[in-house]
Amino acid sequence: MDVAEFRRRGREMVDYVADYLENLEQRPVYPDVEPGYLRSLIPTEAPLEPETYEDIMKDVERVVMPGVTHWHSPYFYAYFPAASSYPAMLADMLCGAIGCIGFSWAASPACTELETVMLDWLGKMLQLPECFIAGTQGHGGGVIQSTASEATLMSLLAARCKAIRWVLASNPEKSEAEILSKLVAYTSDQFCATLGTTPSCAFDHITELGPICNKENMWMHIDAAYAGSAFICPEFRHLLNGVEFADSFNFNAHKWLLINFDCSAMWVKKRSDIIGAFKMEPLYLKHENQESGLVTDYRHWQIPLGRRFRSLKMWFVFRMYGLKGLQAHIRKQVGLAKEFESLVRADKRFEICAEVIMGLVCFRLKGSNELNQTLLKRITKSREIHLVPCQLSGRFVLRFAICSRSTESHHIQQAWRHITQLTFELLQEPAH
């Protein structure tokens, strides 16, 4: 493919993507395939000779699309949102084109510096305490991780390293292995201090947990994977109170902030804590500016060595939506969740199972777990909408999460009509 064909195919691809997203609700949200469906549709080995682009694009519809769960369909209400927006997609194209591997400042200065500034921008939108803002002099700062799980692992490893050093300072005769064997991590059944749990979007009391962690010299990591985006709205910011006690804080901007996966924002109060656990300096990675206070080598802040130019997505989205546009998106989706909650509450056959604070509604049919499992099976089999369940205090509960950027009130009404129709049919059967 030469540059002339790339120009032509690039325009075609943008049109294909635009058509796909514009007409997404006409596709079944959930695929009707069996495990292993794809293997029989393509050859068992890669082609020896080049094939045409036209044939590849035909196979996208024939091979790939039948097996896609359409996360951006307005009838997708499962898990949590996967953020998406046109500015973020365009930025991802640019990221792919530049193609730098930004493990150090010298490897691509713009890649490093834009990330530091974007995490400061986002930290200020959240009104994070000054200690988490890098600025030009700060001891803390932010980094883009791939996922919240990775951010949690980074925090755990940094905390372990810090604890070992702390013990060694007063007990130099002890070995690291001996200290390591006695370290304890304190968790709840959600792993760490959580703002917006996955099953029900529940919130830990950070203002109570924080002082205890600080008093006992324990590293406190806060995971707000889904809910964190909403803290840019003043009416939700109080839920982040207590973050000043944390050593690290993370949320997935790629869930609810219109920035495509992957973009998990993580801040640390002291960059020296996280760098201390991971610093390695082979000669080929050294550069003359690395001792400057303005320079960050992000390879010390993450598990992989390499990293993409992901901050471009943040920059494009923040500038093209503005803080007000991002707030409007969050508020609209919370409003849609409240609308669905009111439909559930108006039907005496159903019950709401957890407080609806953001864009998630946990509900169920009054009755047995088996009854609710059967209802969910029928919802999934119909492939009109997609939900997943959770377990709350031993009860099988259905989760209805507002996910797609294109979801509107009429989609919510249609989803509820579909659920109640299936419920009516189910309750008419003799066994129920």
C-alpha positions as CSV (number, residue, x, y, z in Angstrom):
1,M,0.0,0.0,0.0
2,D,1.6,3.3,-1.1
3,V,0.7,6.7,0.2
4,A,-1.9,7.4,-2.5
5,E,-3.8,4.2,-1.7
6,F,-3.4,4.9,2.0
7,R,-5.1,8.3,1.5
8,R,-8.0,6.6,-0.4
9,R,-8.4,3.7,2.0
10,G,-8.1,6.1,5.0
11,R,-11.1,8.1,3.8
12,E,-13.0,4.8,3.1
13,M,-12.2,3.6,6.6
14,V,-13.5,6.8,8.2
15,D,-16.7,6.4,6.2
16,Y,-17.0,2.8,7.3
17,V,-16.5,3.6,10.9
18,A,-18.9,6.6,10.7
19,D,-21.6,4.3,9.1
20,Y,-20.9,1.6,11.6
21,L,-21.5,3.9,14.6
22,E,-24.4,5.8,13.0
23,N,-26.3,2.6,12.3
24,L,-25.2,0.6,15.3
25,E,-28.6,0.2,16.9
26,Q,-29.8,-1.8,13.8
27,R,-27.3,-4.6,14.6
28,P,-28.1,-7.2,17.3
29,V,-26.2,-6.0,20.4
30,Y,-25.1,-9.5,21.3
31,P,-23.7,-12.0,18.8
32,D,-25.4,-15.2,17.9
33,V,-22.4,-17.5,17.6
34,E,-21.0,-20.6,19.3
35,P,-17.4,-20.8,20.7
36,G,-15.0,-21.6,17.9
37,Y,-17.2,-20.1,15.2
38,L,-14.4,-18.0,13.6
39,R,-11.9,-20.8,12.9
40,S,-13.9,-22.4,10.1
41,L,-14.5,-19.0,8.4
42,I,-10.8,-18.3,7.6
43,P,-7.9,-20.4,6.3
44,T,-5.8,-22.4,8.7
45,E,-2.6,-20.5,7.7
46,A,-1.6,-17.0,6.7
47,P,-1.5,-16.3,2.9
48,L,1.7,-16.8,0.9
49,E,0.8,-14.0,-1.6
50,P,-0.6,-10.6,-0.8
51,E,-4.4,-10.3,-0.8
52,T,-6.5,-7.2,-1.8
53,Y,-7.8,-4.6,0.6
54,E,-11.3,-5.1,-0.8
55,D,-11.3,-8.8,0.2
56,I,-10.1,-7.9,3.7
57,M,-12.9,-5.4,4.2
58,K,-15.5,-7.9,2.9
59,D,-14.2,-10.4,5.5
60,V,-14.6,-7.8,8.3
61,E,-18.4,-8.1,7.7
62,R,-18.3,-11.8,7.0
63,V,-15.9,-12.9,9.8
64,V,-15.6,-10.3,12.4
65,M,-18.9,-8.5,12.8
66,P,-21.0,-11.6,13.5
67,G,-18.9,-12.2,16.6
68,V,-18.8,-8.7,17.9
69,T,-20.6,-7.7,21.1
70,H,-21.4,-4.1,20.2
71,W,-20.3,-2.1,23.3
72,H,-21.3,1.2,21.8
73,S,-24.8,0.2,20.9
74,P,-27.5,2.2,22.7
75,Y,-28.9,-1.2,23.8
76,F,-25.7,-2.2,25.5
77,Y,-26.3,-2.0,29.3
78,A,-23.7,-4.5,30.6
79,Y,-20.6,-4.1,32.7
80,F,-19.7,-0.4,32.7
81,P,-19.2,2.1,29.8
82,A,-16.3,1.8,27.3
83,A,-15.8,5.5,26.5
84,S,-15.7,6.6,22.8
85,S,-15.8,9.8,20.9
86,Y,-14.8,11.1,17.5
87,P,-12.1,13.4,18.8
88,A,-10.5,10.4,20.7
89,M,-10.6,8.2,17.6
90,L,-8.9,10.8,15.5
91,A,-6.2,11.3,18.2
92,D,-5.7,7.5,18.2
93,M,-5.1,7.6,14.4
94,L,-2.4,10.3,15.0
95,C,-0.9,8.3,17.9
96,G,-0.7,5.3,15.6
97,A,0.9,7.4,12.8
98,I,3.6,9.0,15.1
99,G,4.2,5.5,16.5
100,C,6.8,6.5,19.1
101,I,7.6,4.3,22.1
102,G,7.7,6.9,24.9
103,F,9.6,5.0,27.7
104,S,11.8,8.0,28.5
105,W,11.7,11.7,28.0
106,A,14.4,11.5,25.4
107,A,12.6,8.8,23.4
108,S,9.9,11.4,22.6
109,P,9.8,14.5,24.7
110,A,6.3,15.6,23.6
111,C,4.9,12.1,24.5
112,T,6.1,12.5,28.1
113,E,5.5,16.2,28.7
114,L,1.9,16.2,27.2
115,E,1.0,13.3,29.5
116,T,2.3,15.1,32.6
117,V,0.3,18.2,31.7
118,M,-2.9,16.3,30.8
119,L,-2.8,14.4,34.1
120,D,-2.5,17.9,35.8
121,W,-5.4,19.2,33.8
122,L,-7.5,16.2,34.8
123,G,-6.4,16.4,38.4
124,K,-7.5,20.0,38.6
125,M,-10.9,19.1,37.0
126,L,-11.3,16.7,39.9
127,Q,-10.0,19.2,42.4
128,L,-7.3,16.8,43.6
129,P,-5.2,18.1,46.4
130,E,-2.1,20.0,45.3
131,C,0.2,17.2,46.3
132,F,-1.0,15.1,43.4
133,I,-0.3,17.8,40.8
134,A,3.1,17.6,39.2
135,G,3.3,21.2,38.0
136,T,7.0,22.2,37.7
137,Q,8.0,21.6,41.3
138,G,5.5,19.0,42.6
139,H,6.5,15.8,44.4
140,G,3.5,14.0,43.1
141,G,2.0,13.6,39.6
142,G,0.0,11.5,37.3
143,V,0.5,8.8,34.7
144,I,-1.6,6.9,32.2
145,Q,-1.9,3.1,33.0
146,S,-3.6,0.6,30.8
147,T,-6.2,-0.5,33.3
148,A,-7.3,0.1,36.9
149,S,-6.0,-3.5,37.7
150,E,-2.5,-2.4,36.5
151,A,-2.7,0.8,38.7
152,T,-3.6,-1.4,41.7
153,L,-0.7,-3.7,41.1
154,M,1.7,-0.7,40.7
155,S,0.4,0.7,44.0
156,L,0.8,-2.7,45.7
157,L,4.4,-3.1,44.5
158,A,5.3,0.5,45.4
159,A,3.8,0.1,48.9
160,R,5.8,-3.2,49.4
161,C,9.0,-1.5,48.4
162,K,8.4,1.5,50.7
163,A,7.5,-0.8,53.6
164,I,10.7,-2.9,53.1
165,R,12.8,0.3,53.1
166,W,11.1,1.6,56.2
167,V,11.8,-1.6,58.2
168,L,15.4,-1.8,56.9
169,A,16.0,1.8,58.1
170,S,15.6,0.8,61.7
171,N,16.5,-2.9,61.3
172,P,19.5,-3.1,58.8
173,E,20.4,-6.6,60.0
174,K,17.1,-8.0,58.6
175,S,17.1,-9.4,55.0
176,E,14.5,-8.3,52.4
177,A,13.2,-11.8,52.2
178,E,12.6,-12.0,55.9
179,I,10.7,-8.6,55.9
180,L,8.7,-9.6,52.8
181,S,7.4,-12.8,54.5
182,K,5.8,-10.7,57.2
183,L,4.2,-8.0,55.1
184,V,0.4,-7.9,55.2
185,A,-2.1,-6.2,52.7
186,Y,-5.4,-5.2,54.2
187,T,-8.4,-5.5,51.8
188,S,-12.1,-5.6,51.6
189,D,-13.9,-8.1,49.3
190,Q,-13.5,-5.4,46.6
191,F,-9.7,-5.4,47.1
192,C,-8.9,-1.9,48.1
193,A,-10.5,1.4,49.1
194,T,-13.2,1.7,46.4
195,L,-15.3,4.6,45.1
196,G,-18.0,3.0,43.0
197,T,-17.8,-0.8,43.3
198,T,-18.4,-2.9,40.1
199,P,-21.4,-4.8,41.4
200,S,-23.5,-1.9,42.7
201,C,-21.5,1.4,42.5
202,A,-21.2,1.5,46.3
203,F,-18.8,3.9,48.0
204,D,-16.3,3.3,50.8
205,H,-16.1,5.9,53.6
206,I,-12.7,7.2,52.6
207,T,-12.8,9.9,55.3
208,E,-12.9,7.1,57.9
209,L,-10.4,4.7,56.3
210,G,-7.8,7.4,55.4
211,P,-6.8,8.6,58.9
212,I,-6.5,4.9,60.1
213,C,-4.1,4.2,57.2
214,N,-2.1,7.3,57.8
215,K,-1.8,6.6,61.6
216,E,-0.7,3.0,60.9
217,N,1.8,4.1,58.2
218,M,-0.1,2.0,55.6
219,W,-0.2,2.8,51.9
220,M,-3.8,3.7,50.9
221,H,-4.8,3.2,47.3
222,I,-8.2,4.4,46.1
223,D,-9.8,2.8,43.0
224,A,-12.6,4.8,41.4
225,A,-12.5,3.0,38.1
226,Y,-16.0,3.9,36.9
227,A,-17.2,6.6,39.2
228,G,-14.1,8.8,39.1
229,S,-15.1,10.6,35.9
230,A,-18.2,11.9,37.7
231,F,-16.1,13.8,40.2
232,I,-15.6,16.5,37.6
233,C,-19.2,17.5,38.5
234,P,-19.5,19.6,41.7
235,E,-22.6,17.7,42.8
236,F,-20.5,14.4,42.9
237,R,-17.2,15.8,44.1
238,H,-18.0,15.2,47.8
239,L,-17.7,11.5,47.2
240,L,-14.0,12.0,46.7
241,N,-13.5,13.7,50.0
242,G,-10.7,12.0,51.9
243,V,-8.5,11.5,48.9
244,E,-6.0,13.7,50.7
245,F,-5.2,10.7,52.9
246,A,-4.4,8.5,49.9
247,D,-0.9,7.7,48.6
248,S,-2.3,6.8,45.2
249,F,-5.6,7.3,43.4
250,N,-6.9,5.9,40.1
251,F,-9.9,6.0,37.8
252,N,-10.5,4.9,34.2
253,A,-11.0,7.9,32.0
254,H,-11.7,5.3,29.3
255,K,-14.9,4.2,31.0
256,W,-17.0,7.4,31.3
257,L,-14.9,10.4,30.1
258,L,-15.3,10.0,26.3
259,I,-11.6,8.9,25.9
260,N,-11.2,5.5,24.1
261,F,-9.5,2.6,25.8
262,D,-6.9,2.5,27.1
263,C,-6.5,5.5,29.4
264,S,-6.5,4.7,33.1
265,A,-5.5,7.8,35.0
266,M,-3.4,7.3,38.1
267,W,-1.9,9.8,40.6
268,V,0.7,9.4,43.3
269,K,1.4,11.8,46.2
270,K,5.1,11.1,46.1
271,R,6.6,10.2,42.7
272,S,9.8,9.0,44.6
273,D,7.7,6.1,46.1
274,I,6.7,4.7,42.8
275,I,10.0,5.3,41.0
276,G,11.9,3.7,43.8
277,A,10.2,0.4,43.2
278,F,10.9,0.2,39.5
279,K,14.0,2.3,38.6
280,M,16.5,0.6,36.3
281,E,19.1,2.4,34.3
282,P,20.8,0.4,31.5
283,L,23.2,2.6,29.6
284,Y,21.1,2.6,26.4
285,L,18.2,4.3,28.3
286,K,20.3,7.0,29.9
287,H,20.0,10.6,28.6
288,E,21.6,13.8,29.7
289,N,18.5,15.6,30.8
290,Q,17.1,12.9,33.1
291,E,18.2,14.5,36.4
292,S,16.2,17.7,35.6
293,G,13.2,18.3,37.9
294,L,11.1,18.8,34.8
295,V,11.8,15.4,33.3
296,T,9.8,12.2,33.9
297,D,10.8,8.8,32.6
298,Y,7.5,7.1,32.7
299,R,9.0,3.6,32.3
300,H,9.6,3.8,36.1
301,W,5.9,4.4,36.7
302,Q,4.5,1.2,35.0
303,I,4.9,-2.5,34.4
304,P,5.8,-2.4,30.7
305,L,8.9,-0.6,29.3
306,G,7.2,0.7,26.2
307,R,4.2,3.1,26.1
308,R,2.0,4.7,23.4
309,F,1.3,8.4,23.0
310,R,-2.0,8.1,24.8
311,S,-2.2,11.7,26.1
312,L,-3.1,12.9,22.6
313,K,-6.6,11.4,23.2
314,M,-7.0,13.4,26.4
315,W,-5.8,16.6,24.8
316,F,-8.2,16.3,21.8
317,V,-11.2,15.3,24.0
318,F,-10.6,18.0,26.7
319,R,-10.3,20.7,24.1
320,M,-13.2,19.7,21.9
321,Y,-15.7,19.1,24.7
322,G,-14.4,21.4,27.4
323,L,-15.1,20.8,31.0
324,K,-18.8,21.8,30.5
325,G,-19.3,19.4,27.7
326,L,-17.8,16.5,29.7
327,Q,-20.0,17.4,32.7
328,A,-23.1,17.5,30.5
329,H,-22.3,14.0,29.2
330,I,-22.0,12.6,32.8
331,R,-25.2,14.4,33.9
332,K,-27.2,13.1,30.9
333,Q,-26.3,9.5,31.6
334,V,-27.0,9.9,35.3
335,G,-30.4,11.3,34.3
336,L,-31.1,8.3,32.0
337,A,-30.3,5.9,34.9
338,K,-32.7,7.9,37.2
339,E,-35.4,7.5,34.4
340,F,-34.9,3.8,34.3
341,E,-35.0,3.6,38.1
342,S,-38.4,5.4,38.1
343,L,-39.7,2.9,35.6
344,V,-38.6,0.0,37.8
345,R,-40.0,1.5,41.0
346,A,-43.4,2.1,39.2
347,D,-43.7,-1.7,38.6
348,K,-44.7,-3.6,41.8
349,R,-43.2,-6.8,40.4
350,F,-39.7,-5.4,40.7
351,E,-37.4,-4.0,43.3
352,I,-34.4,-1.7,43.3
353,C,-31.5,-3.4,45.1
354,A,-29.0,-0.5,45.7
355,E,-29.1,3.2,45.8
356,V,-28.9,4.7,42.3
357,I,-26.1,7.4,42.6
358,M,-24.7,7.4,39.1
359,G,-25.3,5.6,35.9
360,L,-26.0,2.1,37.3
361,V,-29.3,0.6,38.3
362,C,-29.4,-2.7,40.2
363,F,-32.8,-4.3,40.1
364,R,-34.5,-7.7,40.2
365,L,-37.9,-9.4,40.0
366,K,-39.3,-10.0,43.5
367,G,-38.9,-13.7,44.0
368,S,-36.3,-16.4,43.8
369,N,-32.8,-16.2,42.4
370,E,-33.8,-18.9,39.9
371,L,-36.6,-16.6,38.6
372,N,-34.2,-13.8,37.9
373,Q,-31.6,-16.1,36.3
374,T,-34.3,-17.3,33.9
375,L,-35.3,-13.7,33.1
376,L,-31.7,-12.8,32.3
377,K,-31.2,-15.9,30.2
378,R,-34.2,-14.8,28.1
379,I,-33.0,-11.2,27.8
380,T,-29.6,-12.5,26.6
381,K,-31.2,-15.0,24.2
382,S,-33.4,-12.4,22.6
383,R,-30.3,-10.3,21.8
384,E,-32.2,-7.0,21.8
385,I,-30.5,-5.6,24.9
386,H,-27.4,-6.8,26.8
387,L,-27.2,-7.0,30.6
388,V,-25.0,-8.8,33.1
389,P,-25.8,-9.8,36.7
390,C,-24.2,-9.4,40.1
391,Q,-24.5,-11.0,43.5
392,L,-25.6,-8.7,46.3
393,S,-25.9,-10.3,49.8
394,G,-26.6,-13.7,48.2
395,R,-29.3,-12.3,45.8
396,F,-29.0,-12.6,42.0
397,V,-29.4,-9.1,40.8
398,L,-29.6,-7.6,37.3
399,R,-27.3,-4.6,36.5
400,F,-28.5,-1.9,34.1
401,A,-25.6,0.4,33.2
402,I,-26.0,3.4,30.9
403,C,-23.0,2.8,28.6
404,S,-23.3,4.2,25.1
405,R,-22.7,7.8,24.3
406,S,-25.6,7.6,21.9
407,T,-28.2,6.3,24.5
408,E,-31.3,8.4,24.6
409,S,-34.6,8.3,26.6
410,H,-36.4,6.4,23.9
411,H,-33.8,3.6,24.1
412,I,-34.4,3.4,27.9
413,Q,-38.2,3.2,27.3
414,Q,-37.7,0.5,24.7
415,A,-35.4,-1.5,26.9
416,W,-38.0,-1.4,29.7
417,R,-40.8,-2.5,27.4
418,H,-38.7,-5.4,26.3
419,I,-37.9,-6.4,29.9
420,T,-41.5,-6.2,31.0
421,Q,-42.7,-8.1,28.0
422,L,-40.3,-11.0,28.7
423,T,-41.3,-10.8,32.4
424,F,-45.0,-11.0,31.5
425,E,-44.4,-14.1,29.4
426,L,-42.3,-15.7,32.1
427,L,-44.8,-15.1,34.9
428,Q,-47.7,-16.5,32.8
429,E,-46.0,-19.9,32.7
430,P,-47.4,-22.5,35.1
431,A,-44.2,-23.0,37.0
432,H,-44.1,-19.4,38.1
